[in-house]
Amino acid sequence: MATDSVSDRVRELAQHLGIDESEVIQQAVETGVETLYRDMIISRYLDGDLTREEAVDELGADVVDQVDSARDAIEEDVEWGLHA
């Protein structure tokens, strides 16, 4: 499986889902763009280019809460490491 080409995987997905290969590719592009967009919004929020409210509007409160928790945990780890 590790040596399957993208074409092989697209073909297998299409067969499994019962859809055209072009639809598999379309869904893959849409999913990829959504992921990239989400990552961009998170990055802009963490860089201070977006307010928390703007990030919540784009991503939802649960995602922003997770981002805040992860950032806080990393900051605590760095602080601990600097004073250990």
ABEGO torsion letter per residue (X at the ends): XAABBAAAAAAAAAAAAGBBAAAAAAAAAAAAAAAAAAAAAAAAAAAGABBAAAAAAAAEAAAAAAAAAAAAAAAAAAAAAAAX
